[in-house]
Amino acid sequence: MAEEQEEQVQEKKSNSIVLIFIIGIIAFLIIIGAVLFFVLSGDEEGVETDVVSSDSTSSVENQQQQSSVRRSNSLEVGFMFELDTFIVNLLSENGRRYLKIKVNLELEDEDLAEEVTLKTPVIRDIVIRIASSKTLEEISTEKGKDKFKDQVLQEINSRMKDGRIQNIYFTDFVIQ
């Protein structure tokens, strides 16, 4: 009888050890899974799926070429046009995130400065509308900032008559 009780105690101890070991493995796997989820979701932050019609395919390709040309010629800077500081509310649930940016436009040539001066209110409106439609997560990464620049650049160039804006530079970019 004493032996039976001792065997039951030993069996319960071994079952407890196995149970603790299994719980430890499960906890470890959950932690690894969470880490992988956050790492992989961070890489896909700037990825967006768009359905593009055949008419707009050349426009998208042209935009990608402009973006790569802008980045490759980054040491050669053309005539700059400085805009005033922008302070906008970012898109958020509580509305308490602000973005302060200072923007310089690189113009194709100096003659374009006159048209840009006349269209400054339109350009400011474009920047404000696009910036205020962004969330903190969208613009806090390098990809997000590049996408933001590309959107602003495309929108401004679609309204230009005598030339086009080569690039946009943020000389001040503060999120609060």
N, C-alpha and C positions, 0 to 999 in steps of 0.2 A: 504494500500500500504506500509506503514511504517512497518506494522507487517510482510508482506511478505518478505521484504528486511531483516528484523531482523531474520526471520526464515532461510533465505538462508545463512546469515552470520553464524548463529549458526550451521547449517548443514555443512558448509564448515569447521568450526573449529573442529567439531566432526570427520569429515572425515579426516582432517589433523592429529588429535591425533591418530586415528585408524591406519592410514598409517605409522606414525612414530613408533607406537608400533609394527606393523608387520615387518617393516624394522629392528628394534632392535632385534626381535626374530630371524629373518633370519640371521643376523650378528652373533648372539650368537651361533646358530646352526653350522654355517660355522666354527667358531673358535673351537668349541668342536670337530667337524669332523676333522679338521686339526691336532689338538692335538692327537686325537685317531689314526689317520693315522701314525704320526711320532712315537708314542709309539709302536704301533703294528709292524710297519716296522722295528724298531730297534730290537725287540725281534726275528724276523725271519732272521736277518742278516747272521747268521752262518748256516742257514738251506739250504741244497742243496739236490735236488732230483736226484738220480742215478738209472739207470736200472742195476741190478746186475744179471749176469747169474748164474746158479746153480753151475758152476765150481768155481767161485770166491766167493761164499757165505761163505765158510769156512775161506777164507783169510780175509774177512771183519770181521767175528766174532772173529778170532784170533787177529786182529788188535785192536778191541774194548776191548778184554780181556787184551791185553798188556797195553793199555792206562789206564784202570782202575787199573791194578796191579801197574803201575808206580805211580799213584797218591796215592794209599793206602800205599805204602812203602816209602813215601817221606822222612821219617826221617832216613832210612837206605840207606846210600850212598856208592856206590862201588868206584873202582879206577877211577879217573878223568883224562881225557886227554884234555888239553886246546888248543884251536885253536886260531890263530891270529884274530884280529879285521876285521870285514867285513864292507865295506861301499858300498852300492848299490843304484842305482836309483830305486825308486818305479815306478810301472806302473801308469802313469797319462797322461792326455792330454797335459799338458805343460811341463812335464818331470822335474819338479823342486822340487820333494819330494825325500828326501834321508832317508835311514835307516842305522843306525850304530848299529851293534850287535857284541857282544862278546859271543862266544859259547864254552861251556864245554861239552864233551861227557862222559857219565858214561859207562864204559866198563864192560863187563861181568866178566872179570878177568884181571890181570896185563899182562898176556901173550899176550893179544890182542893188547897191545900198539905197538908192533913191526909192526903188519899188518896195524894198523891205521897210524903209522908214514910213512910207505911206500905208503899208499893210501891217504895221506893228500891232494895232488893236486886234486884227484877225489872227495874227500869229500868237499873241498872248492868249487869246480865247482858245486856240487849238491846244496850246500847252496846258492850260488850266483844265480844260475838259478831259483831256487824256490822263493827266496826272491825278485828277480827283476820281477817276474811275478805277484806279489801281489800289490794290491792297498792299499792306506791308510785306507780305510774303512774295508778291509779284515783283516788287522793285528792290528787294533787299539783296538779291543775288546779281552777279555780273550778267548772266543771261537775261534776267528780268530788266536790268537797266538797258542792255542792248536792244531788247525788244521794244522798250519804251521809246528809246531814241529813234528806232526805225519807224515806229508808228507816227511819231511827231514829224519826222523828216518826210515821210510819204504824204502826210496830210498837208504840210506846208507847201511842198513842191507841186501838189495837185492844184494849188491856188496861185502859183507864180506864173507870170506872163512872159517876162523878158529873160529869164534864166532859171537857175535852180540853186538850191542850197546843197553844198557838197557834204557837210557834216554838221553835227551838233555836239557841242562840248559842254559838260556840266563842270563849272568851275567852283561850285558850292553845292553840296548835296547832304542835307541834314534831315534825319527822320527823328521825330520826337513823339 
